[in-house]
Amino acid sequence: MKVVFTELARLELLDAIDYYELEFSGLGKRFQQEVKSAIKRIIQYPDAWPSEQNGIRKYVMHKFPYKLIYSLE
C-alpha cells in the first residue's frame, strides 16, 4: 500500500509539528512519531477504522487531538 498526502494535508502536518516543537522541545518529534505509528497501523489494518461518507475513513490519534482522514484507492 502506498500512502500519499495531499499538499494541504502535508502542509498541515508540518505546521502541527512546528507548533508542538515551539510549545515544548521534543514534542514536535513525538507528534511526528505518533503520526508515523498511525500510518503503519492504517497500512497494516486498512479496514479497521470506520468508513464515513463515500469510503472516507477516520483514524483518531490517541496522544494528540488529531485524526487522520484517509481513503483506500
mmJSON file of the N, C-alpha and C atoms, coordinates in Angstrom:
{"data_MODEL":{"atom_site":{
"group_PDB":["ATOM","ATOM","ATOM","ATOM","ATOM","ATOM","ATOM","ATOM","ATOM","ATOM","ATOM","ATOM","ATOM","ATOM","ATOM","ATOM","ATOM","ATOM","ATOM","ATOM","ATOM","ATOM","ATOM","ATOM","ATOM","ATOM","ATOM","ATOM","ATOM","ATOM","ATOM","ATOM","ATOM","ATOM","ATOM","ATOM","ATOM","ATOM","ATOM","ATOM","ATOM","ATOM","ATOM","ATOM","ATOM","ATOM","ATOM","ATOM","ATOM","ATOM","ATOM","ATOM","ATOM","ATOM","ATOM","ATOM","ATOM","ATOM","ATOM","ATOM","ATOM","ATOM","ATOM","ATOM","ATOM","ATOM","ATOM","ATOM","ATOM","ATOM","ATOM","ATOM","ATOM","ATOM","ATOM","ATOM","ATOM","ATOM","ATOM","ATOM","ATOM","ATOM","ATOM","ATOM","ATOM","ATOM","ATOM","ATOM","ATOM","ATOM","ATOM","ATOM","ATOM","ATOM","ATOM","ATOM","ATOM","ATOM","ATOM","ATOM","ATOM","ATOM","ATOM","ATOM","ATOM","ATOM","ATOM","ATOM","ATOM","ATOM","ATOM","ATOM","ATOM","ATOM","ATOM","ATOM","ATOM","ATOM","ATOM","ATOM","ATOM","ATOM","ATOM","ATOM","ATOM","ATOM","ATOM","ATOM","ATOM","ATOM","ATOM","ATOM","ATOM","ATOM","ATOM","ATOM","ATOM","ATOM","ATOM","ATOM","ATOM","ATOM","ATOM","ATOM","ATOM","ATOM","ATOM","ATOM","ATOM","ATOM","ATOM","ATOM","ATOM","ATOM","ATOM","ATOM","ATOM","ATOM","ATOM","ATOM","ATOM","ATOM","ATOM","ATOM","ATOM","ATOM","ATOM","ATOM","ATOM","ATOM","ATOM","ATOM","ATOM","ATOM","ATOM","ATOM","ATOM","ATOM","ATOM","ATOM","ATOM","ATOM","ATOM","ATOM","ATOM","ATOM","ATOM","ATOM","ATOM","ATOM","ATOM","ATOM","ATOM","ATOM","ATOM","ATOM","ATOM","ATOM","ATOM","ATOM","ATOM","ATOM","ATOM","ATOM","ATOM","ATOM","ATOM","ATOM","ATOM","ATOM","ATOM","ATOM","ATOM","ATOM","ATOM","ATOM","ATOM","ATOM","ATOM"],
"id":[1,2,3,4,5,6,7,8,9,10,11,12,13,14,15,16,17,18,19,20,21,22,23,24,25,26,27,28,29,30,31,32,33,34,35,36,37,38,39,40,41,42,43,44,45,46,47,48,49,50,51,52,53,54,55,56,57,58,59,60,61,62,63,64,65,66,67,68,69,70,71,72,73,74,75,76,77,78,79,80,81,82,83,84,85,86,87,88,89,90,91,92,93,94,95,96,97,98,99,100,101,102,103,104,105,106,107,108,109,110,111,112,113,114,115,116,117,118,119,120,121,122,123,124,125,126,127,128,129,130,131,132,133,134,135,136,137,138,139,140,141,142,143,144,145,146,147,148,149,150,151,152,153,154,155,156,157,158,159,160,161,162,163,164,165,166,167,168,169,170,171,172,173,174,175,176,177,178,179,180,181,182,183,184,185,186,187,188,189,190,191,192,193,194,195,196,197,198,199,200,201,202,203,204,205,206,207,208,209,210,211,212,213,214,215,216,217,218,219],
"type_symbol":["N","C","C","N","C","C","N","C","C","N","C","C","N","C","C","N","C","C","N","C","C","N","C","C","N","C","C","N","C","C","N","C","C","N","C","C","N","C","C","N","C","C","N","C","C","N","C","C","N","C","C","N","C","C","N","C","C","N","C","C","N","C","C","N","C","C","N","C","C","N","C","C","N","C","C","N","C","C","N","C","C","N","C","C","N","C","C","N","C","C","N","C","C","N","C","C","N","C","C","N","C","C","N","C","C","N","C","C","N","C","C","N","C","C","N","C","C","N","C","C","N","C","C","N","C","C","N","C","C","N","C","C","N","C","C","N","C","C","N","C","C","N","C","C","N","C","C","N","C","C","N","C","C","N","C","C","N","C","C","N","C","C","N","C","C","N","C","C","N","C","C","N","C","C","N","C","C","N","C","C","N","C","C","N","C","C","N","C","C","N","C","C","N","C","C","N","C","C","N","C","C","N","C","C","N","C","C","N","C","C","N","C","C","N","C","C","N","C","C"],
"label_atom_id":["N","CA","C","N","CA","C","N","CA","C","N","CA","C","N","CA","C","N","CA","C","N","CA","C","N","CA","C","N","CA","C","N","CA","C","N","CA","C","N","CA","C","N","CA","C","N","CA","C","N","CA","C","N","CA","C","N","CA","C","N","CA","C","N","CA","C","N","CA","C","N","CA","C","N","CA","C","N","CA","C","N","CA","C","N","CA","C","N","CA","C","N","CA","C","N","CA","C","N","CA","C","N","CA","C","N","CA","C","N","CA","C","N","CA","C","N","CA","C","N","CA","C","N","CA","C","N","CA","C","N","CA","C","N","CA","C","N","CA","C","N","CA","C","N","CA","C","N","CA","C","N","CA","C","N","CA","C","N","CA","C","N","CA","C","N","CA","C","N","CA","C","N","CA","C","N","CA","C","N","CA","C","N","CA","C","N","CA","C","N","CA","C","N","CA","C","N","CA","C","N","CA","C","N","CA","C","N","CA","C","N","CA","C","N","CA","C","N","CA","C","N","CA","C","N","CA","C","N","CA","C","N","CA","C","N","CA","C","N","CA","C","N","CA","C","N","CA","C","N","CA","C","N","CA","C"],
"label_alt_id":[null,null,null,null,null,null,null,null,null,null,null,null,null,null,null,null,null,null,null,null,null,null,null,null,null,null,null,null,null,null,null,null,null,null,null,null,null,null,null,null,null,null,null,null,null,null,null,null,null,null,null,null,null,null,null,null,null,null,null,null,null,null,null,null,null,null,null,null,null,null,null,null,null,null,null,null,null,null,null,null,null,null,null,null,null,null,null,null,null,null,null,null,null,null,null,null,null,null,null,null,null,null,null,null,null,null,null,null,null,null,null,null,null,null,null,null,null,null,null,null,null,null,null,null,null,null,null,null,null,null,null,null,null,null,null,null,null,null,null,null,null,null,null,null,null,null,null,null,null,null,null,null,null,null,null,null,null,null,null,null,null,null,null,null,null,null,null,null,null,null,null,null,null,null,null,null,null,null,null,null,null,null,null,null,null,null,null,null,null,null,null,null,null,null,null,null,null,null,null,null,null,null,null,null,null,null,null,null,null,null,null,null,null,null,null,null,null,null,null],
"label_comp_id":["MET","MET","MET","LYS","LYS","LYS","VAL","VAL","VAL","VAL","VAL","VAL","PHE","PHE","PHE","THR","THR","THR","GLU","GLU","GLU","LEU","LEU","LEU","ALA","ALA","ALA","ARG","ARG","ARG","LEU","LEU","LEU","GLU","GLU","GLU","LEU","LEU","LEU","LEU","LEU","LEU","ASP","ASP","ASP","ALA","ALA","ALA","ILE","ILE","ILE","ASP","ASP","ASP","TYR","TYR","TYR","TYR","TYR","TYR","GLU","GLU","GLU","LEU","LEU","LEU","GLU","GLU","GLU","PHE","PHE","PHE","SER","SER","SER","GLY","GLY","GLY","LEU","LEU","LEU","GLY","GLY","GLY","LYS","LYS","LYS","ARG","ARG","ARG","PHE","PHE","PHE","GLN","GLN","GLN","GLN","GLN","GLN","GLU","GLU","GLU","VAL","VAL","VAL","LYS","LYS","LYS","SER","SER","SER","ALA","ALA","ALA","ILE","ILE","ILE","LYS","LYS","LYS","ARG","ARG","ARG","ILE","ILE","ILE","ILE","ILE","ILE","GLN","GLN","GLN","TYR","TYR","TYR","PRO","PRO","PRO","ASP","ASP","ASP","ALA","ALA","ALA","TRP","TRP","TRP","PRO","PRO","PRO","SER","SER","SER","GLU","GLU","GLU","GLN","GLN","GLN","ASN","ASN","ASN","GLY","GLY","GLY","ILE","ILE","ILE","ARG","ARG","ARG","LYS","LYS","LYS","TYR","TYR","TYR","VAL","VAL","VAL","MET","MET","MET","HIS","HIS","HIS","LYS","LYS","LYS","PHE","PHE","PHE","PRO","PRO","PRO","TYR","TYR","TYR","LYS","LYS","LYS","LEU","LEU","LEU","ILE","ILE","ILE","TYR","TYR","TYR","SER","SER","SER","LEU","LEU","LEU","GLU","GLU","GLU"],
"label_asym_id":["A","A","A","A","A","A","A","A","A","A","A","A","A","A","A","A","A","A","A","A","A","A","A","A","A","A","A","A","A","A","A","A","A","A","A","A","A","A","A","A","A","A","A","A","A","A","A","A","A","A","A","A","A","A","A","A","A","A","A","A","A","A","A","A","A","A","A","A","A","A","A","A","A","A","A","A","A","A","A","A","A","A","A","A","A","A","A","A","A","A","A","A","A","A","A","A","A","A","A","A","A","A","A","A","A","A","A","A","A","A","A","A","A","A","A","A","A","A","A","A","A","A","A","A","A","A","A","A","A","A","A","A","A","A","A","A","A","A","A","A","A","A","A","A","A","A","A","A","A","A","A","A","A","A","A","A","A","A","A","A","A","A","A","A","A","A","A","A","A","A","A","A","A","A","A","A","A","A","A","A","A","A","A","A","A","A","A","A","A","A","A","A","A","A","A","A","A","A","A","A","A","A","A","A","A","A","A","A","A","A","A","A","A","A","A","A","A","A","A"],
"label_entity_id":["1","1","1","1","1","1","1","1","1","1","1","1","1","1","1","1","1","1","1","1","1","1","1","1","1","1","1","1","1","1","1","1","1","1","1","1","1","1","1","1","1","1","1","1","1","1","1","1","1","1","1","1","1","1","1","1","1","1","1","1","1","1","1","1","1","1","1","1","1","1","1","1","1","1","1","1","1","1","1","1","1","1","1","1","1","1","1","1","1","1","1","1","1","1","1","1","1","1","1","1","1","1","1","1","1","1","1","1","1","1","1","1","1","1","1","1","1","1","1","1","1","1","1","1","1","1","1","1","1","1","1","1","1","1","1","1","1","1","1","1","1","1","1","1","1","1","1","1","1","1","1","1","1","1","1","1","1","1","1","1","1","1","1","1","1","1","1","1","1","1","1","1","1","1","1","1","1","1","1","1","1","1","1","1","1","1","1","1","1","1","1","1","1","1","1","1","1","1","1","1","1","1","1","1","1","1","1","1","1","1","1","1","1","1","1","1","1","1","1"],
"label_seq_id":[1,1,1,2,2,2,3,3,3,4,4,4,5,5,5,6,6,6,7,7,7,8,8,8,9,9,9,10,10,10,11,11,11,12,12,12,13,13,13,14,14,14,15,15,15,16,16,16,17,17,17,18,18,18,19,19,19,20,20,20,21,21,21,22,22,22,23,23,23,24,24,24,25,25,25,26,26,26,27,27,27,28,28,28,29,29,29,30,30,30,31,31,31,32,32,32,33,33,33,34,34,34,35,35,35,36,36,36,37,37,37,38,38,38,39,39,39,40,40,40,41,41,41,42,42,42,43,43,43,44,44,44,45,45,45,46,46,46,47,47,47,48,48,48,49,49,49,50,50,50,51,51,51,52,52,52,53,53,53,54,54,54,55,55,55,56,56,56,57,57,57,58,58,58,59,59,59,60,60,60,61,61,61,62,62,62,63,63,63,64,64,64,65,65,65,66,66,66,67,67,67,68,68,68,69,69,69,70,70,70,71,71,71,72,72,72,73,73,73],
"pdbx_PDB_ins_code":[null,null,null,null,null,null,null,null,null,null,null,null,null,null,null,null,null,null,null,null,null,null,null,null,null,null,null,null,null,null,null,null,null,null,null,null,null,null,null,null,null,null,null,null,null,null,null,null,null,null,null,null,null,null,null,null,null,null,null,null,null,null,null,null,null,null,null,null,null,null,null,null,null,null,null,null,null,null,null,null,null,null,null,null,null,null,null,null,null,null,null,null,null,null,null,null,null,null,null,null,null,null,null,null,null,null,null,null,null,null,null,null,null,null,null,null,null,null,null,null,null,null,null,null,null,null,null,null,null,null,null,null,null,null,null,null,null,null,null,null,null,null,null,null,null,null,null,null,null,null,null,null,null,null,null,null,null,null,null,null,null,null,null,null,null,null,null,null,null,null,null,null,null,null,null,null,null,null,null,null,null,null,null,null,null,null,null,null,null,null,null,null,null,null,null,null,null,null,null,null,null,null,null,null,null,null,null,null,null,null,null,null,null,null,null,null,null,null,null],
"Cartn_x":[0.85,0.0,0.89,0.54,1.278,0.472,1.137,0.493,0.858,-0.17,0.028,-0.731,-0.021,-0.642,-0.981,-2.143,-2.418,-1.476,-1.295,-0.399,-0.891,-2.186,-2.741,-2.527,-2.714,-2.503,-1.033,-0.147,1.291,1.67,1.138,1.429,0.849,-0.336,-0.951,-0.119,0.378,1.227,2.499,3.158,4.386,4.116,2.991,2.621,2.399,1.739,1.472,2.769,3.678,4.977,5.704,5.732,6.396,5.726,4.398,3.662,4.02,3.951,4.25,5.704,6.601,8.007,8.217,7.459,7.546,6.961,5.93,5.297,6.216,6.912,7.792,8.826,10.09,11.156,11.004,10.995,10.857,9.433,8.458,7.06,6.69,7.286,7.04,7.494,8.642,9.142,8.239,7.719,6.8,5.514,5.027,3.835,4.111,5.242,5.609,5.697,6.251,6.351,4.972,4.086,2.722,2.003,2.227,1.634,2.2,3.506,4.129,3.575,3.403,2.828,1.396,0.637,-0.747,-0.777,0.109,0.17,0.513,1.444,1.802,0.599,-0.194,-1.395,-2.423,-2.59,-3.532,-3.099,-1.811,-1.303,-1.531,-1.288,-1.439,-2.905,-3.782,-5.203,-6.061,-6.029,-6.707,-8.219,-8.844,-10.305,-10.751,-9.829,-10.151,-10.924,-10.811,-11.461,-12.719,-13.678,-14.993,-14.967,-15.794,-15.959,-17.07,-16.767,-17.747,-18.407,-18.575,-19.176,-18.226,-18.755,-18.008,-16.692,-16.638,-15.44,-14.324,-14.572,-13.566,-13.517,-12.323,-12.147,-11.436,-11.62,-11.067,-10.346,-9.06,-8.255,-8.032,-8.528,-8.37,-7.09,-6.204,-4.938,-5.199,-4.347,-4.563,-3.927,-2.733,-1.998,-2.103,-2.618,-2.751,-4.162,-4.691,-6.066,-6.16,-5.775,-5.804,-6.414,-6.881,-7.349,-6.779,-6.508,-6.049,-7.238,-7.505,-8.591,-7.957,-8.493,-7.89,-8.928,-8.535,-9.377,-8.49,-9.091,-8.374,-8.678,-7.649,-7.857,-7.034],
"Cartn_y":[-1.177,0.0,1.233,2.185,3.448,4.533,5.294,6.397,7.703,8.477,9.757,10.829,11.877,13.028,14.064,14.685,15.834,16.957,17.914,19.036,19.773,19.994,20.69,19.877,18.571,17.713,17.718,17.682,17.713,19.018,20.131,21.428,21.509,20.975,20.973,20.133,19.0,18.154,18.889,19.522,20.269,21.414,22.108,23.186,22.653,21.518,20.931,20.506,19.923,19.536,20.77,21.824,23.073,23.665,23.661,24.209,23.466,22.144,21.365,21.546,21.667,21.864,23.215,24.233,25.539,25.505,24.696,24.594,23.925,22.886,22.141,21.398,21.602,20.976,19.449,18.875,17.435,16.969,17.824,17.428,17.305,18.128,18.022,16.675,16.21,14.901,13.781,13.934,12.93,12.885,14.054,14.11,13.446,13.755,13.166,11.642,11.146,9.702,9.076,9.774,9.269,9.176,10.15,10.108,8.925,8.712,7.575,6.252,6.143,4.918,4.709,5.787,5.701,5.238,5.762,5.366,3.885,3.421,1.996,1.13,1.56,0.806,0.799,1.943,2.034,1.109,1.089,0.212,-1.254,-1.585,-2.969,-3.41,-2.513,-2.83,-1.744,-1.627,-0.503,-0.454,-1.589,-1.619,-1.539,-1.353,-1.408,-0.192,0.934,2.144,2.419,3.037,3.164,3.98,3.529,4.235,5.266,6.495,7.576,7.705,8.876,9.112,8.722,8.08,7.762,7.028,6.171,5.378,6.109,7.307,8.058,7.482,7.21,6.63,7.614,7.398,8.328,7.544,7.842,7.263,8.354,8.152,9.138,8.823,9.799,9.608,9.584,8.862,8.656,9.731,10.161,11.069,12.54,12.811,14.187,14.373,15.586,15.825,15.985,14.944,14.943,13.647,13.684,12.475,12.449,11.265,11.092,10.645,11.373,11.07,10.395,9.227,8.522,7.758,7.364,6.516,5.464,4.357,3.28,3.363,3.438,3.549,2.512],
"Cartn_z":[0.0,0.0,0.0,-0.826,-0.917,-0.205,0.631,1.348,0.651,0.313,-0.365,0.408,0.792,1.448,0.391,0.501,-0.358,0.061,-0.794,-0.465,0.782,0.874,2.034,3.319,3.247,4.426,4.841,3.86,4.159,4.857,4.366,4.99,6.401,6.587,7.92,8.889,8.418,9.256,9.66,8.71,9.012,9.982,9.814,10.732,12.146,12.255,13.573,14.248,13.489,14.049,14.573,13.775,14.198,15.431,15.458,16.6,17.884,17.841,19.042,19.472,18.51,18.856,19.535,19.116,19.771,21.182,21.372,22.69,23.709,23.265,24.171,23.333,23.635,22.865,22.857,21.665,21.511,21.269,21.577,21.411,19.929,19.09,17.65,17.11,17.577,17.153,17.665,18.88,19.417,18.6,18.206,17.362,16.018,15.42,14.142,14.258,15.335,15.55,15.716,16.405,16.581,15.223,14.356,13.011,12.232,12.303,11.612,12.127,13.431,14.009,13.53,13.463,12.984,11.53,10.712,9.305,9.184,10.002,9.986,10.344,11.344,11.727,10.598,9.956,8.847,7.704,7.4,6.337,6.705,7.964,8.408,8.456,8.89,9.044,8.384,7.072,6.408,6.608,6.84,7.005,8.458,9.38,10.809,11.31,10.655,11.134,10.324,10.958,10.311,9.015,8.094,6.833,7.008,6.632,6.716,5.343,4.857,3.541,2.415,1.405,0.179,0.422,1.415,1.671,2.381,2.858,3.617,5.027,5.516,6.85,7.768,9.069,10.063,11.147,11.324,12.393,13.437,14.643,15.713,16.473,16.549,17.26,18.762,19.48,20.908,21.79,21.453,22.338,21.954,20.769,20.286,19.726,19.801,19.334,17.813,17.108,15.644,15.154,13.918,13.256,11.854,11.376,10.005,9.177,8.129,7.218,5.998,5.616,4.502,3.702,2.509,1.669,1.037,0.674,0.002,-1.488,-2.264,-3.712,-4.428],
"occupancy":[1.0,1.0,1.0,1.0,1.0,1.0,1.0,1.0,1.0,1.0,1.0,1.0,1.0,1.0,1.0,1.0,1.0,1.0,1.0,1.0,1.0,1.0,1.0,1.0,1.0,1.0,1.0,1.0,1.0,1.0,1.0,1.0,1.0,1.0,1.0,1.0,1.0,1.0,1.0,1.0,1.0,1.0,1.0,1.0,1.0,1.0,1.0,1.0,1.0,1.0,1.0,1.0,1.0,1.0,1.0,1.0,1.0,1.0,1.0,1.0,1.0,1.0,1.0,1.0,1.0,1.0,1.0,1.0,1.0,1.0,1.0,1.0,1.0,1.0,1.0,1.0,1.0,1.0,1.0,1.0,1.0,1.0,1.0,1.0,1.0,1.0,1.0,1.0,1.0,1.0,1.0,1.0,1.0,1.0,1.0,1.0,1.0,1.0,1.0,1.0,1.0,1.0,1.0,1.0,1.0,1.0,1.0,1.0,1.0,1.0,1.0,1.0,1.0,1.0,1.0,1.0,1.0,1.0,1.0,1.0,1.0,1.0,1.0,1.0,1.0,1.0,1.0,1.0,1.0,1.0,1.0,1.0,1.0,1.0,1.0,1.0,1.0,1.0,1.0,1.0,1.0,1.0,1.0,1.0,1.0,1.0,1.0,1.0,1.0,1.0,1.0,1.0,1.0,1.0,1.0,1.0,1.0,1.0,1.0,1.0,1.0,1.0,1.0,1.0,1.0,1.0,1.0,1.0,1.0,1.0,1.0,1.0,1.0,1.0,1.0,1.0,1.0,1.0,1.0,1.0,1.0,1.0,1.0,1.0,1.0,1.0,1.0,1.0,1.0,1.0,1.0,1.0,1.0,1.0,1.0,1.0,1.0,1.0,1.0,1.0,1.0,1.0,1.0,1.0,1.0,1.0,1.0,1.0,1.0,1.0,1.0,1.0,1.0,1.0,1.0,1.0,1.0,1.0,1.0],
"B_iso_or_equiv":[0.0,0.0,0.0,0.0,0.0,0.0,0.0,0.0,0.0,0.0,0.0,0.0,0.0,0.0,0.0,0.0,0.0,0.0,0.0,0.0,0.0,0.0,0.0,0.0,0.0,0.0,0.0,0.0,0.0,0.0,0.0,0.0,0.0,0.0,0.0,0.0,0.0,0.0,0.0,0.0,0.0,0.0,0.0,0.0,0.0,0.0,0.0,0.0,0.0,0.0,0.0,0.0,0.0,0.0,0.0,0.0,0.0,0.0,0.0,0.0,0.0,0.0,0.0,0.0,0.0,0.0,0.0,0.0,0.0,0.0,0.0,0.0,0.0,0.0,0.0,0.0,0.0,0.0,0.0,0.0,0.0,0.0,0.0,0.0,0.0,0.0,0.0,0.0,0.0,0.0,0.0,0.0,0.0,0.0,0.0,0.0,0.0,0.0,0.0,0.0,0.0,0.0,0.0,0.0,0.0,0.0,0.0,0.0,0.0,0.0,0.0,0.0,0.0,0.0,0.0,0.0,0.0,0.0,0.0,0.0,0.0,0.0,0.0,0.0,0.0,0.0,0.0,0.0,0.0,0.0,0.0,0.0,0.0,0.0,0.0,0.0,0.0,0.0,0.0,0.0,0.0,0.0,0.0,0.0,0.0,0.0,0.0,0.0,0.0,0.0,0.0,0.0,0.0,0.0,0.0,0.0,0.0,0.0,0.0,0.0,0.0,0.0,0.0,0.0,0.0,0.0,0.0,0.0,0.0,0.0,0.0,0.0,0.0,0.0,0.0,0.0,0.0,0.0,0.0,0.0,0.0,0.0,0.0,0.0,0.0,0.0,0.0,0.0,0.0,0.0,0.0,0.0,0.0,0.0,0.0,0.0,0.0,0.0,0.0,0.0,0.0,0.0,0.0,0.0,0.0,0.0,0.0,0.0,0.0,0.0,0.0,0.0,0.0,0.0,0.0,0.0,0.0,0.0,0.0],
"pdbx_formal_charge":[null,null,null,null,null,null,null,null,null,null,null,null,null,null,null,null,null,null,null,null,null,null,null,null,null,null,null,null,null,null,null,null,null,null,null,null,null,null,null,null,null,null,null,null,null,null,null,null,null,null,null,null,null,null,null,null,null,null,null,null,null,null,null,null,null,null,null,null,null,null,null,null,null,null,null,null,null,null,null,null,null,null,null,null,null,null,null,null,null,null,null,null,null,null,null,null,null,null,null,null,null,null,null,null,null,null,null,null,null,null,null,null,null,null,null,null,null,null,null,null,null,null,null,null,null,null,null,null,null,null,null,null,null,null,null,null,null,null,null,null,null,null,null,null,null,null,null,null,null,null,null,null,null,null,null,null,null,null,null,null,null,null,null,null,null,null,null,null,null,null,null,null,null,null,null,null,null,null,null,null,null,null,null,null,null,null,null,null,null,null,null,null,null,null,null,null,null,null,null,null,null,null,null,null,null,null,null,null,null,null,null,null,null,null,null,null,null,null,null],
"auth_seq_id":[1,1,1,2,2,2,3,3,3,4,4,4,5,5,5,6,6,6,7,7,7,8,8,8,9,9,9,10,10,10,11,11,11,12,12,12,13,13,13,14,14,14,15,15,15,16,16,16,17,17,17,18,18,18,19,19,19,20,20,20,21,21,21,22,22,22,23,23,23,24,24,24,25,25,25,26,26,26,27,27,27,28,28,28,29,29,29,30,30,30,31,31,31,32,32,32,33,33,33,34,34,34,35,35,35,36,36,36,37,37,37,38,38,38,39,39,39,40,40,40,41,41,41,42,42,42,43,43,43,44,44,44,45,45,45,46,46,46,47,47,47,48,48,48,49,49,49,50,50,50,51,51,51,52,52,52,53,53,53,54,54,54,55,55,55,56,56,56,57,57,57,58,58,58,59,59,59,60,60,60,61,61,61,62,62,62,63,63,63,64,64,64,65,65,65,66,66,66,67,67,67,68,68,68,69,69,69,70,70,70,71,71,71,72,72,72,73,73,73],
"auth_comp_id":["MET","MET","MET","LYS","LYS","LYS","VAL","VAL","VAL","VAL","VAL","VAL","PHE","PHE","PHE","THR","THR","THR","GLU","GLU","GLU","LEU","LEU","LEU","ALA","ALA","ALA","ARG","ARG","ARG","LEU","LEU","LEU","GLU","GLU","GLU","LEU","LEU","LEU","LEU","LEU","LEU","ASP","ASP","ASP","ALA","ALA","ALA","ILE","ILE","ILE","ASP","ASP","ASP","TYR","TYR","TYR","TYR","TYR","TYR","GLU","GLU","GLU","LEU","LEU","LEU","GLU","GLU","GLU","PHE","PHE","PHE","SER","SER","SER","GLY","GLY","GLY","LEU","LEU","LEU","GLY","GLY","GLY","LYS","LYS","LYS","ARG","ARG","ARG","PHE","PHE","PHE","GLN","GLN","GLN","GLN","GLN","GLN","GLU","GLU","GLU","VAL","VAL","VAL","LYS","LYS","LYS","SER","SER","SER","ALA","ALA","ALA","ILE","ILE","ILE","LYS","LYS","LYS","ARG","ARG","ARG","ILE","ILE","ILE","ILE","ILE","ILE","GLN","GLN","GLN","TYR","TYR","TYR","PRO","PRO","PRO","ASP","ASP","ASP","ALA","ALA","ALA","TRP","TRP","TRP","PRO","PRO","PRO","SER","SER","SER","GLU","GLU","GLU","GLN","GLN","GLN","ASN","ASN","ASN","GLY","GLY","GLY","ILE","ILE","ILE","ARG","ARG","ARG","LYS","LYS","LYS","TYR","TYR","TYR","VAL","VAL","VAL","MET","MET","MET","HIS","HIS","HIS","LYS","LYS","LYS","PHE","PHE","PHE","PRO","PRO","PRO","TYR","TYR","TYR","LYS","LYS","LYS","LEU","LEU","LEU","ILE","ILE","ILE","TYR","TYR","TYR","SER","SER","SER","LEU","LEU","LEU","GLU","GLU","GLU"],
"auth_asym_id":["A","A","A","A","A","A","A","A","A","A","A","A","A","A","A","A","A","A","A","A","A","A","A","A","A","A","A","A","A","A","A","A","A","A","A","A","A","A","A","A","A","A","A","A","A","A","A","A","A","A","A","A","A","A","A","A","A","A","A","A","A","A","A","A","A","A","A","A","A","A","A","A","A","A","A","A","A","A","A","A","A","A","A","A","A","A","A","A","A","A","A","A","A","A","A","A","A","A","A","A","A","A","A","A","A","A","A","A","A","A","A","A","A","A","A","A","A","A","A","A","A","A","A","A","A","A","A","A","A","A","A","A","A","A","A","A","A","A","A","A","A","A","A","A","A","A","A","A","A","A","A","A","A","A","A","A","A","A","A","A","A","A","A","A","A","A","A","A","A","A","A","A","A","A","A","A","A","A","A","A","A","A","A","A","A","A","A","A","A","A","A","A","A","A","A","A","A","A","A","A","A","A","A","A","A","A","A","A","A","A","A","A","A","A","A","A","A","A","A"],
"auth_atom_id":["N","CA","C","N","CA","C","N","CA","C","N","CA","C","N","CA","C","N","CA","C","N","CA","C","N","CA","C","N","CA","C","N","CA","C","N","CA","C","N","CA","C","N","CA","C","N","CA","C","N","CA","C","N","CA","C","N","CA","C","N","CA","C","N","CA","C","N","CA","C","N","CA","C","N","CA","C","N","CA","C","N","CA","C","N","CA","C","N","CA","C","N","CA","C","N","CA","C","N","CA","C","N","CA","C","N","CA","C","N","CA","C","N","CA","C","N","CA","C","N","CA","C","N","CA","C","N","CA","C","N","CA","C","N","CA","C","N","CA","C","N","CA","C","N","CA","C","N","CA","C","N","CA","C","N","CA","C","N","CA","C","N","CA","C","N","CA","C","N","CA","C","N","CA","C","N","CA","C","N","CA","C","N","CA","C","N","CA","C","N","CA","C","N","CA","C","N","CA","C","N","CA","C","N","CA","C","N","CA","C","N","CA","C","N","CA","C","N","CA","C","N","CA","C","N","CA","C","N","CA","C","N","CA","C","N","CA","C","N","CA","C","N","CA","C","N","CA","C","N","CA","C","N","CA","C"],
"pdbx_PDB_model_num":[1,1,1,1,1,1,1,1,1,1,1,1,1,1,1,1,1,1,1,1,1,1,1,1,1,1,1,1,1,1,1,1,1,1,1,1,1,1,1,1,1,1,1,1,1,1,1,1,1,1,1,1,1,1,1,1,1,1,1,1,1,1,1,1,1,1,1,1,1,1,1,1,1,1,1,1,1,1,1,1,1,1,1,1,1,1,1,1,1,1,1,1,1,1,1,1,1,1,1,1,1,1,1,1,1,1,1,1,1,1,1,1,1,1,1,1,1,1,1,1,1,1,1,1,1,1,1,1,1,1,1,1,1,1,1,1,1,1,1,1,1,1,1,1,1,1,1,1,1,1,1,1,1,1,1,1,1,1,1,1,1,1,1,1,1,1,1,1,1,1,1,1,1,1,1,1,1,1,1,1,1,1,1,1,1,1,1,1,1,1,1,1,1,1,1,1,1,1,1,1,1,1,1,1,1,1,1,1,1,1,1,1,1,1,1,1,1,1,1]
}}}
